Amino acid sequence: MAAQITHVKDAMRPPPGFADVAKAAERIAPAAHRTPVLTSRTADEETGARLFFKCENFQRMGAFKFRGAYNALASFDAAQRRAGVVAFSSGNHAQAIALAARLLGMPATIVMPHDAPASKVAATRGYGGEIVVYDRYAEDREAIGRRLAEERGLTLIPPYDHPDVIAGQGTAAKELIEEVGPLDALFVCLGGGGLLSGSALAARALAPACKVYGVEPEAGDDGRRSFRCGQIVHIETPKTIADGAQTQSLGKITFEIIRRDVEDVFTASDAELIESMRFFASRMKMIVEPTGCLGFAAARRMKAELQEQRVGVIVSGGNVDLARFAALLGG
Ligand SMILES: *Cc1c(COP(=O)(O)O)cnc(C)c1O
């Protein structure tokens, strides 16, 4: 019952704005890293632009998702904290919720598919999350999440379509622009749109002339199609190495913000992602997961339009196990 009331309350909230991003920045400050902004002369020479990489691969638990998760959980009231949080995810959102819950001293239940990678399950358990396994071919994870929420009075925090999650994700772009000054363009990895919509809120407030671009995997271009046709397009789970962006559609809240504040949505192929992983590893000495390369891959392709411009690139995460990293780069 408590969970349903929370849902109704969430559904009636106005969409987030920059004030919520600013509030999120204060809320997460004691727990989140202020990640470095790196530059690369080689990348600048290659593109003809001045590139600023906001390196969320160095964020706690290895991706920006910690920002949104911590902001959402830190906003719980006392009763919500006592009962705890439930999330469904096999990836970075699960780890982010588990870690944020541990730091805030509340229980976390994570619904994961039975065939989730062992390393992800171990990492989530390591952060103290209780894992509930489901059969991804036979059961509906949202239904399981909702049932757990109702039975145990837990609050369900979705991976992107939630005002506090969006506001939290926007703090990375806020830090970037505050640190380097106004940008002409900002490239953001796109799955369900939490990072892109939050980034757009920050850019619109802090650098109104900055064009914000979303970049999704070529095999799953629902975001681009939704953006172009003005309605949320649903697709089958796309086959791509960008496992953080294997979403089937944008969210309702994220789509409205993206429609209003984003300039365009592009795609990048798996081959381009591998080429950018190789660049980050060899030139900048950092490990970036395939999904984290989307923004840079598109910026490289847009070279002609970006000459002499100041361009932000959000590097969204670095969670890829080394065997897979080596296999992807070895080919
Ligand atoms: C979740 C995730 C994304 C996509 O974020 P959305 O808010 O779903 O658009 C991009 N990169 C990484 C590393 C992620 O974990």
The ligand as a Gaussian input file, in Angstrom:
#p B3LYP/6-31G(d) Opt

LIG

0 1
 C       22.708000       3.592000     -17.841000
 C       23.872000       3.983000     -18.635000
 C       23.749000       4.809000     -19.783000
 C       22.419000       5.296000     -20.293000
 O       21.799000       6.149000     -19.361000
 P       20.249000       6.505000     -19.463000
 O       19.996000       7.422000     -18.342000
 O       19.482000       5.219000     -19.366000
 O       20.039000       7.125000     -20.799000
 C       24.912000       5.202000     -20.440000
 N       26.123000       4.773000     -20.041000
 C       26.285000       3.968000     -18.960000
 C       27.649000       3.551000     -18.584000
 C       25.170000       3.553000     -18.217000
 O       25.327000       2.758000     -17.155000

